[in-house]
Amino acid sequence: MNKAISKIGWRFDNTYSKLPDTMLSKLSPIPVKAPQIIIINHSLSKQLGLDFSTTNEENLALMFSGNLLPEGSDAIAQAYAGHQFGHFTMLGDGRAIVIGEHISKNNQRFDIQFKGSGKTPFSRNGDGRAALGPMLREYIISEAIHALNIPTTRSLAVVKTGETVMRETPLIGAILTRVAKSHIRVGTFQYAVISEDKKNLKTLFDYTVERHYPHIKDSKTPALDLLKTVMEKQTKLVVDWMRVGFIHGVMNTDNMAISGETIDYGPCAFMDTYDPETVFSSIDQQGRYAYFNQPGIAKWNLARLAESLIPLIDNDKDKAIKIATETINSFSELYKKNWFKMMRKKLGLLGEDLKDEGLIIDLLTWMHQNKADYTNTFCYLMNEKIKEEKIYSNQGFISWKQQWQERLKLHKNSPEKSLELMRLANPLVIPRNHKVEEALEAANNDDLSPMKNLLKFLEKPYENQEGIIEYQYPAPPSNEKYQTFCGT
């Protein structure tokens, strides 16, 4: 046992590593030259029941780089498949290793994963490493999504490796520690279906139910129940993304977690000016994963999960396909119901009214036509005037606002009730893309202060904090289109 990190409080109980060998590969992270701590998430470590004050920063750097693994860890790379931009591919953890499952002080189970920890059997032509910029982006955005009350994987630490990563240009190497309820994906089920051992699907299914949804174990239709449960969770997740203007950017089936968490922060970004066709990812040339396409892609991914579960839904294949199809076809109505519920909260509307749909669509249409900022328009409606915007003196907006104010009077509403609803649904600050880029550029030059300042405001996105205004402005007008990159 390594005394240097023995008192931190790790409690590993590794179950996924006991699955069939074809579902994973056991291996250790490849050691790095000179690991150095960049940032540690102390609030998350407390929730996990970990105490990093028991050792020094040098030992923590060794641990979070994988050079020194804690006792009880059982490192594995997971196998999975996935539809990437619609094309089916055999995948797996090509640059990530789950070192084990930690049991928190609340007896919750979490995967502890290193991203950028070196080559695995699934790396294909990759080097298995990661660069500092993309790892810090995941840290910033995943913590922002958590603070926005949206289910997500989280980031525990980022270390520099002391090595250079070669992409188009030489980049600073880094490893991120990701914390997740699990890394079981739609793509994991796709892999199990086509693996040589036909028992793998049932084994994975039983494991998933036991780990995430034990309440459906005794159901007469457990496979169907799993599909419905995942569909409900993904519906609410995407509705939440739409609520805050988040664009995932790479909604492949291997990036849809069965747990319902947001996973994989590659070319993700937040929308400033409202445009439903907004897409930032440099590799999404067709806009497959654009803002307004996210619900449809979620349905498409869920259909792939349904296909994988066909053998478990019913022994009669035709009957199973019919049941699965009917279930997936119910997605659109489920999404619409949840989306309108969310939009009513954003506008502070109590109850329901037949004219609500028109009122909501009219506002979004006006925002699109007038290039209004998505987040700040709702701030304006809450009387949080970020700055004097002439756009809200527009006659079209004034006319809409009068209709909205009349609607607010229905269902025994009060201004206080409306504002309370709106404040829970509408953040005052989001990770503005230009602010994220500023923070990443500074971090690449050994200046972490812009990132830490940004994180401070993102921790409390629904509160009007002193100095927040600098983080509420959208990027200055530019002829250059903002693009994000996968970081692989």
Backbone torsions as a table, in degrees:
resi	resn	phi	psi	omega
1	MET	NA	133.6	-178.7
2	ASN	-83.7	113.3	-175.9
3	LYS	-65.3	-25.8	-176.0
4	ALA	-60.4	-31.1	-178.0
5	ILE	-127.6	17.1	-173.4
6	SER	-72.7	-21.4	-175.0
7	LYS	-101.1	8.5	-177.7
8	ILE	-66.5	-35.6	177.2
9	GLY	111.7	18.0	177.6
10	TRP	-63.6	135.9	175.5
11	ARG	-130.0	88.3	-176.9
12	PHE	-88.4	136.2	173.9
13	ASP	-141.5	89.4	-168.1
14	ASN	-89.6	118.6	-177.0
15	THR	-111.6	-37.0	-177.5
16	TYR	-63.1	-33.3	-178.5
17	SER	-66.8	-11.0	177.7
18	LYS	-89.5	-3.5	176.8
19	LEU	-69.7	166.9	-178.5
20	PRO	-53.6	147.0	-176.7
21	ASP	-57.9	-28.6	-178.5
22	THR	-69.6	-14.3	-178.6
23	MET	-92.0	-3.5	-174.5
24	LEU	-163.9	171.9	175.3
25	SER	-135.3	126.6	-179.7
26	LYS	-87.6	125.0	179.9
27	LEU	-165.7	162.9	179.3
28	SER	-102.3	156.2	174.2
29	PRO	-60.1	146.8	177.1
30	ILE	-79.7	124.0	-177.6
31	PRO	-57.0	151.1	178.7
32	VAL	-114.2	165.7	-170.3
33	LYS	-70.1	-56.9	-171.1
34	ALA	-143.0	74.6	-177.3
35	PRO	-65.0	142.6	-179.0
36	GLN	-142.5	128.5	179.2
37	ILE	-65.1	130.8	173.6
38	ILE	-101.3	-48.6	-180.0
39	ILE	-155.3	143.7	175.5
40	ILE	-126.3	137.4	-179.4
41	ASN	-90.4	90.8	-173.6
42	HIS	-70.8	-31.3	178.6
43	SER	-67.3	-38.6	177.2
44	LEU	-68.9	-40.3	-179.1
45	SER	-61.1	-36.8	177.9
46	LYS	-64.9	-41.6	178.6
47	GLN	-63.1	-31.7	-179.9
48	LEU	-81.6	-9.3	-178.9
49	GLY	79.4	27.0	-179.7
50	LEU	-103.8	142.2	-178.8
51	ASP	-123.3	101.8	-176.8
52	PHE	-84.6	-4.1	179.6
53	SER	-75.7	-7.7	-177.3
54	THR	-82.1	-6.1	179.7
55	THR	-142.9	174.5	-176.9
56	ASN	-95.6	171.4	-175.8
57	GLU	-64.3	-32.7	179.0
58	GLU	-63.4	-42.7	178.5
59	ASN	-68.3	-36.4	177.3
60	LEU	-64.8	-38.5	177.6
61	ALA	-64.3	-40.7	177.6
62	LEU	-63.0	-40.1	-178.2
63	MET	-70.8	-48.0	-175.8
64	PHE	-76.7	-5.6	172.8
65	SER	-95.5	-12.3	-177.4
66	GLY	90.3	-0.2	177.7
67	ASN	-68.9	-27.4	-177.7
68	LEU	-136.2	100.5	-175.6
69	LEU	-87.0	140.0	179.2
70	PRO	-68.6	154.5	178.7
71	GLU	-61.5	138.6	178.3
72	GLY	94.6	-10.6	178.2
73	SER	-71.4	156.4	-178.6
74	ASP	-148.4	82.8	-166.7
75	ALA	-69.5	133.9	179.1
76	ILE	-143.3	152.4	166.7
77	ALA	-107.5	130.9	-176.3
78	GLN	-89.0	144.6	174.8
79	ALA	-92.8	141.2	172.5
80	TYR	-163.0	168.6	176.7
81	ALA	-117.9	-170.6	177.0
82	GLY	173.9	151.4	170.6
83	HIS	-90.5	109.9	178.6
84	GLN	-101.5	114.9	-174.4
85	PHE	51.8	37.7	174.8
86	GLY	90.2	-8.3	-176.7
87	HIS	-105.3	128.4	-176.3
88	PHE	-75.4	133.3	-176.8
89	THR	-143.1	144.7	171.2
90	MET	-80.4	127.8	-173.7
91	LEU	-126.3	-133.0	-176.3
92	GLY	125.8	170.6	-179.1
93	ASP	-71.1	95.3	-177.3
94	GLY	-83.9	-17.5	177.7
95	ARG	-147.2	26.2	-178.2
96	ALA	-138.1	147.0	178.6
97	ILE	-136.8	126.3	172.5
98	VAL	-82.8	117.0	-177.1
99	ILE	-84.5	-13.0	177.2
100	GLY	158.4	177.7	179.1
101	GLU	-110.0	115.8	-178.0
102	HIS	-94.5	136.5	176.0
103	ILE	-98.0	118.5	-175.8
104	SER	-75.0	176.5	-179.8
105	LYS	-66.1	-19.8	175.5
106	ASN	-94.0	13.3	-179.6
107	ASN	61.7	32.2	172.2
108	GLN	-95.0	146.6	-176.7
109	ARG	-100.3	131.2	179.6
110	PHE	-134.3	135.5	168.4
111	ASP	-71.5	137.4	171.5
112	ILE	-111.7	113.7	-173.1
113	GLN	-122.7	138.4	172.2
114	PHE	-98.3	127.1	174.1
115	LYS	-104.8	124.7	-178.9
116	GLY	98.4	23.0	-171.3
117	SER	-91.6	10.0	175.0
118	GLY	112.2	174.8	-175.9
119	LYS	-63.2	146.5	173.5
120	THR	-131.9	173.5	176.2
121	PRO	-62.0	-12.3	-177.7
122	PHE	-103.9	10.3	-174.1
123	SER	-73.9	-16.3	-175.1
124	ARG	52.3	-118.9	-177.8
125	ASN	-96.2	7.5	-177.3
126	GLY	-82.4	165.4	-179.7
127	ASP	-94.4	-3.5	177.6
128	GLY	75.4	4.8	-176.8
129	ARG	-106.5	169.0	179.6
130	ALA	-134.5	157.8	179.7
131	ALA	-101.0	157.2	-175.5
132	LEU	-59.2	-45.7	-176.6
133	GLY	-55.8	-55.9	179.7
134	PRO	-61.7	-33.1	179.5
135	MET	-70.9	-38.7	177.0
136	LEU	-70.9	-32.4	175.0
137	ARG	-60.5	-46.7	178.7
138	GLU	-60.9	-41.0	178.9
139	TYR	-58.8	-50.9	-177.0
140	ILE	-63.1	-52.0	-172.7
141	ILE	-71.7	-39.2	-179.6
142	SER	-66.3	-37.7	177.5
143	GLU	-70.2	-33.6	175.4
144	ALA	-65.6	-44.8	179.4
145	ILE	-61.7	-40.0	177.3
146	HIS	-61.2	-45.5	-179.0
147	ALA	-67.1	-23.8	177.0
148	LEU	-80.8	4.2	179.0
149	ASN	67.0	40.3	178.5
150	ILE	-117.2	131.1	-179.1
151	PRO	-56.2	133.2	-176.4
152	THR	-160.3	154.6	162.9
153	THR	-67.1	160.4	-178.7
154	ARG	-129.2	170.1	-177.1
155	SER	-114.9	126.1	-177.5
156	LEU	-96.8	-34.1	-177.5
157	ALA	-163.7	157.1	170.3
158	VAL	-133.2	132.1	174.9
159	VAL	-123.2	147.1	167.3
160	LYS	-83.7	146.2	-174.8
161	THR	-94.1	-14.8	-174.4
162	GLY	79.8	10.0	-179.9
163	GLU	-123.3	159.3	179.0
164	THR	-97.7	137.6	175.4
165	VAL	-105.8	127.3	-178.6
166	MET	-93.7	117.3	171.2
167	ARG	-121.6	-129.4	173.2
168	GLU	-66.4	-32.1	176.5
169	THR	-134.9	163.6	176.4
170	PRO	-67.1	134.1	-178.1
171	LEU	-128.2	159.0	178.9
172	ILE	-74.3	126.1	-179.9
173	GLY	-74.7	146.9	-179.3
174	ALA	-154.8	160.4	175.4
175	ILE	-130.9	132.6	176.8
176	LEU	-107.7	140.0	173.3
177	THR	-98.6	115.7	-178.1
178	ARG	-104.0	138.9	179.1
179	VAL	-114.9	124.7	-176.5
180	ALA	-140.6	153.2	174.5
181	LYS	-61.9	-32.6	167.9
182	SER	-175.2	172.3	176.2
183	HIS	-113.0	26.1	176.3
184	ILE	-76.7	126.5	-173.8
185	ARG	-121.8	169.3	169.4
186	VAL	-56.1	-40.8	179.8
187	GLY	-63.0	-25.2	176.3
188	THR	-67.1	-40.2	177.2
189	PHE	-69.1	-37.7	177.0
190	GLN	-61.1	-39.5	178.7
191	TYR	-65.8	-44.1	-177.8
192	ALA	-61.1	-36.8	-178.4
193	VAL	-63.5	-40.0	-174.0
194	ILE	-97.8	0.0	178.9
195	SER	-70.0	159.1	-174.0
196	GLU	-62.5	-37.1	-179.1
197	ASP	-86.0	110.8	-175.4
198	LYS	-68.1	-13.7	178.3
199	LYS	-77.4	-13.8	-174.9
200	ASN	-60.4	-37.8	-178.5
201	LEU	-61.7	-48.9	-179.6
202	LYS	-65.9	-38.4	178.9
203	THR	-62.4	-46.4	179.2
204	LEU	-65.4	-41.1	179.2
205	PHE	-59.7	-50.3	-179.3
206	ASP	-60.6	-40.9	180.0
207	TYR	-64.2	-44.6	-178.6
208	THR	-62.6	-45.0	179.2
209	VAL	-62.4	-44.9	-179.9
210	GLU	-62.1	-39.0	-175.0
211	ARG	-80.0	-39.9	-172.4
212	HIS	-110.7	-37.6	-171.8
213	TYR	-133.5	59.1	-176.6
214	PRO	-61.7	-17.2	-179.4
215	HIS	-67.5	-17.2	-179.2
216	ILE	-98.2	4.1	-178.1
217	LYS	-57.7	-39.4	-175.0
218	ASP	-93.6	8.6	179.2
219	SER	-69.7	153.0	175.9
220	LYS	-78.5	-17.8	179.6
221	THR	-130.8	63.1	-173.3
222	PRO	-63.1	-38.3	-179.1
223	ALA	-65.8	-41.6	177.9
224	LEU	-65.8	-39.5	179.0
225	ASP	-64.3	-38.1	177.3
226	LEU	-63.5	-45.5	179.1
227	LEU	-58.4	-46.8	-179.9
228	LYS	-64.2	-39.5	-179.6
229	THR	-65.7	-45.6	178.9
230	VAL	-64.1	-38.6	179.2
231	MET	-62.6	-43.9	178.4
232	GLU	-62.3	-42.7	-179.2
233	LYS	-67.3	-41.9	-179.9
234	GLN	-69.7	-34.0	176.6
235	THR	-61.3	-49.6	-179.9
236	LYS	-64.6	-36.1	179.7
237	LEU	-63.3	-49.8	-178.5
238	VAL	-66.4	-37.0	175.5
239	VAL	-59.1	-40.1	177.7
240	ASP	-66.4	-39.1	175.5
241	TRP	-60.0	-43.8	-179.1
242	MET	-65.1	-33.4	-179.2
243	ARG	-59.7	-39.8	-174.6
244	VAL	-105.2	3.9	178.3
245	GLY	76.8	27.7	-179.5
246	PHE	-86.1	135.1	177.6
247	ILE	-119.8	112.1	-175.0
248	HIS	-63.6	-45.7	172.7
249	GLY	93.4	-21.4	-178.6
250	VAL	-150.3	66.1	-175.8
251	MET	-81.9	53.1	174.7
252	ASN	-72.2	162.3	-177.6
253	THR	-65.7	-22.8	176.8
254	ASP	-78.2	-5.2	177.6
255	ASN	-112.2	21.1	172.2
256	MET	-112.7	110.5	-175.4
257	ALA	-84.3	137.6	179.1
258	ILE	-64.3	-25.7	-180.0
259	SER	-71.8	-17.6	-177.6
260	GLY	89.7	12.3	178.3
261	GLU	-90.4	149.5	168.2
262	THR	-66.9	130.3	-178.2
263	ILE	-139.2	144.4	177.8
264	ASP	74.0	95.1	179.1
265	TYR	-98.2	73.8	178.5
266	GLY	-84.7	-101.2	-178.0
267	PRO	-85.9	36.8	-177.4
268	CYS	-73.4	158.2	177.1
269	ALA	-168.6	169.6	177.4
270	PHE	-110.8	142.9	-179.4
271	MET	-79.1	131.4	172.3
272	ASP	-91.3	-85.9	177.0
273	THR	-63.8	132.8	-178.1
274	TYR	-71.5	117.2	174.4
275	ASP	-151.1	112.4	-176.3
276	PRO	-59.8	-19.9	-179.7
277	GLU	-90.3	9.1	-177.1
278	THR	-58.6	129.9	175.2
279	VAL	-144.2	135.6	-177.5
280	PHE	-111.7	-27.4	-172.1
281	SER	-62.4	130.6	-178.7
282	SER	-66.7	-23.9	-177.5
283	ILE	-96.8	-2.3	179.7
284	ASP	-96.3	72.2	-174.4
285	GLN	-66.9	-28.8	-176.1
286	GLN	-96.3	-1.7	-178.8
287	GLY	71.6	26.5	-179.9
288	ARG	-55.8	-38.8	-175.7
289	TYR	-107.9	28.9	176.8
290	ALA	-62.3	163.6	-176.2
291	TYR	-48.2	-54.3	-173.9
292	PHE	-77.1	-9.5	178.2
293	ASN	-87.8	-10.2	-172.8
294	GLN	-59.8	-42.1	177.1
295	PRO	-61.3	-44.0	-179.3
296	GLY	-64.4	-36.9	178.1
297	ILE	-69.9	-37.1	176.3
298	ALA	-59.3	-44.0	178.0
299	LYS	-62.4	-42.8	-179.8
300	TRP	-61.8	-43.9	178.7
301	ASN	-64.3	-40.9	178.9
302	LEU	-64.8	-31.7	176.4
303	ALA	-64.8	-34.5	176.6
304	ARG	-68.3	-35.9	175.1
305	LEU	-65.3	-43.3	179.2
306	ALA	-58.7	-43.3	177.6
307	GLU	-59.0	-40.7	-179.0
308	SER	-65.9	-31.5	-176.2
309	LEU	-88.3	-3.2	-177.3
310	ILE	-48.7	-47.7	-178.1
311	PRO	-62.2	-21.0	-177.4
312	LEU	-99.5	-13.8	-178.1
313	ILE	-75.6	-42.7	177.7
314	ASP	-161.3	146.0	178.7
315	ASN	-65.5	-27.7	176.2
316	ASP	-84.1	108.3	-174.1
317	LYS	-58.0	-44.5	-178.9
318	ASP	-62.4	-41.2	178.5
319	LYS	-65.6	-41.6	-179.9
320	ALA	-62.6	-41.5	179.0
321	ILE	-63.9	-41.3	179.6
322	LYS	-62.5	-44.9	-179.6
323	ILE	-64.3	-45.1	-178.8
324	ALA	-64.4	-41.3	180.0
325	THR	-63.3	-45.8	179.1
326	GLU	-60.5	-39.1	179.9
327	THR	-64.9	-48.2	-179.5
328	ILE	-64.6	-35.8	-179.9
329	ASN	-67.5	-15.6	177.9
330	SER	-82.9	-5.7	-177.9
331	PHE	-59.6	-47.6	-173.5
332	SER	-57.4	-43.9	179.9
333	GLU	-68.8	-38.8	178.4
334	LEU	-63.5	-44.3	179.2
335	TYR	-63.8	-47.2	-178.7
336	LYS	-57.8	-43.8	179.3
337	LYS	-60.6	-46.4	-179.5
338	ASN	-69.1	-36.6	-179.2
339	TRP	-66.5	-45.3	178.6
340	PHE	-65.2	-36.2	176.4
341	LYS	-61.0	-43.6	178.4
342	MET	-64.6	-45.6	-178.3
343	MET	-65.8	-34.0	175.5
344	ARG	-62.5	-38.6	177.7
345	LYS	-65.6	-41.1	179.8
346	LYS	-61.5	-29.0	-179.3
347	LEU	-101.2	2.8	177.0
348	GLY	70.0	29.0	-177.1
349	LEU	-91.5	122.3	174.6
350	LEU	-88.3	145.9	178.2
351	GLY	65.7	-163.4	-179.8
352	GLU	-130.1	150.1	177.3
353	ASP	-142.5	146.9	-177.2
354	LEU	-60.2	-26.5	-177.0
355	LYS	-88.4	-0.3	-175.9
356	ASP	-60.7	-43.1	-178.2
357	GLU	-59.4	-45.5	179.1
358	GLY	-63.0	-40.9	-179.6
359	LEU	-62.7	-43.7	-179.1
360	ILE	-68.0	-48.0	-179.2
361	ILE	-63.7	-37.4	179.0
362	ASP	-62.3	-40.1	179.0
363	LEU	-66.1	-46.3	-179.1
364	LEU	-63.7	-37.7	177.3
365	THR	-63.5	-45.0	178.1
366	TRP	-60.9	-44.4	179.5
367	MET	-59.5	-42.6	-179.2
368	HIS	-65.8	-48.1	-177.3
369	GLN	-65.0	-32.8	-175.3
370	ASN	-103.0	7.8	177.3
371	LYS	53.3	46.6	179.8
372	ALA	-80.5	150.8	177.1
373	ASP	-73.0	129.0	-175.1
374	TYR	-62.6	-54.9	-177.3
375	THR	-65.0	-46.0	-173.3
376	ASN	-72.2	-22.7	176.6
377	THR	-64.8	-42.5	178.5
378	PHE	-71.9	-31.1	173.5
379	CYS	-62.6	-41.8	179.7
380	TYR	-60.9	-41.4	179.8
381	LEU	-67.2	-20.4	176.1
382	MET	-93.1	10.3	-177.7
383	ASN	66.0	24.1	172.2
384	GLU	-97.3	82.5	-175.8
385	LYS	-80.8	102.5	-177.9
386	ILE	-63.0	-41.5	172.4
387	LYS	-161.2	163.9	179.6
388	GLU	-66.9	109.7	-178.1
389	GLU	-106.8	115.5	178.6
390	LYS	-62.0	-24.9	-176.2
391	ILE	-58.6	-30.5	-178.0
392	TYR	-83.9	1.3	171.5
393	SER	-93.7	-1.6	177.9
394	ASN	-58.9	134.5	-175.8
395	GLN	-60.5	-34.8	178.3
396	GLY	-63.1	-41.0	179.8
397	PHE	-70.2	-41.5	179.5
398	ILE	-60.1	-42.4	179.5
399	SER	-64.0	-44.3	178.6
400	TRP	-63.2	-41.8	-177.0
401	LYS	-62.0	-35.7	177.7
402	GLN	-63.8	-42.1	177.4
403	GLN	-64.0	-41.2	179.4
404	TRP	-62.1	-44.0	-178.4
405	GLN	-65.6	-33.8	175.7
406	GLU	-67.6	-40.4	179.2
407	ARG	-64.4	-33.9	-178.8
408	LEU	-61.5	-22.9	-176.1
409	LYS	-77.7	-14.4	-176.3
410	LEU	-74.5	163.1	174.1
411	HIS	57.9	40.2	177.2
412	LYS	53.2	39.9	-179.3
413	ASN	-78.5	164.4	173.6
414	SER	-141.2	155.3	178.4
415	PRO	-54.8	-35.3	-179.1
416	GLU	-66.2	-42.9	179.4
417	LYS	-63.9	-43.4	-179.5
418	SER	-61.7	-46.8	-177.8
419	LEU	-63.8	-36.9	178.7
420	GLU	-63.3	-44.0	176.7
421	LEU	-61.0	-46.9	-175.7
422	MET	-65.7	-37.5	-177.7
423	ARG	-69.1	-24.5	176.9
424	LEU	-79.7	-23.9	-173.4
425	ALA	-101.9	-24.4	-171.6
426	ASN	-113.9	110.1	176.9
427	PRO	-70.0	148.4	174.8
428	LEU	-86.0	-19.8	-179.5
429	VAL	-144.3	142.2	174.7
430	ILE	-129.3	168.1	175.7
431	PRO	-72.2	88.1	178.9
432	ARG	-59.8	135.3	-172.2
433	ASN	-58.2	-40.0	-178.4
434	HIS	-70.2	-30.0	177.8
435	LYS	-73.4	-36.4	175.7
436	VAL	-63.0	-45.4	-179.3
437	GLU	-63.3	-41.0	176.9
438	GLU	-58.7	-44.2	-178.7
439	ALA	-64.7	-42.1	-178.6
440	LEU	-68.3	-40.1	179.2
441	GLU	-63.6	-43.4	179.2
442	ALA	-64.5	-41.1	-179.7
443	ALA	-62.7	-35.7	177.1
444	ASN	-66.4	-17.9	177.5
445	ASN	-109.4	27.6	174.8
446	ASP	65.7	22.4	176.0
447	ASP	-115.6	105.9	-177.0
448	LEU	-93.2	-4.3	-175.0
449	SER	-62.1	-42.4	177.9
450	PRO	-60.8	-38.1	179.5
451	MET	-67.8	-43.4	-179.2
452	LYS	-66.3	-37.2	176.4
453	ASN	-65.0	-43.5	178.9
454	LEU	-61.3	-47.0	-179.5
455	LEU	-60.6	-34.8	-179.4
456	LYS	-60.2	-43.0	-179.8
457	PHE	-76.6	-31.9	-179.6
458	LEU	-72.9	-18.3	178.9
459	GLU	-66.4	-27.9	-177.6
460	LYS	-131.2	68.1	-171.0
461	PRO	-69.2	-16.2	-178.3
462	TYR	-99.2	4.5	-178.8
463	GLU	-109.3	144.2	178.7
464	ASN	-87.5	91.3	-175.1
465	GLN	-89.0	151.1	177.8
466	GLU	-64.2	128.1	-179.8
467	GLY	89.1	4.1	-174.2
468	ILE	-69.2	-25.2	-170.2
469	ILE	-57.9	-33.3	179.5
470	GLU	-61.1	-26.3	-176.5
471	TYR	-97.9	2.9	-178.8
472	GLN	-100.8	-17.7	179.7
473	TYR	-72.8	139.0	170.8
474	PRO	-70.8	171.5	179.8
475	ALA	-62.4	146.9	175.7
476	PRO	-58.6	149.7	179.3
477	PRO	-55.1	138.8	-179.6
478	SER	-148.8	149.7	176.4
479	ASN	-80.7	-15.2	-179.8
480	GLU	-86.1	131.2	177.9
481	LYS	-77.0	131.6	179.3
482	TYR	-73.1	132.0	179.8
483	GLN	-129.0	147.9	174.3
484	THR	-117.9	161.4	-174.4
485	PHE	-131.3	155.3	-175.7
486	CYS	-64.5	-35.6	-179.3
487	GLY	78.9	17.2	179.8
488	THR	-86.4	NA	NA
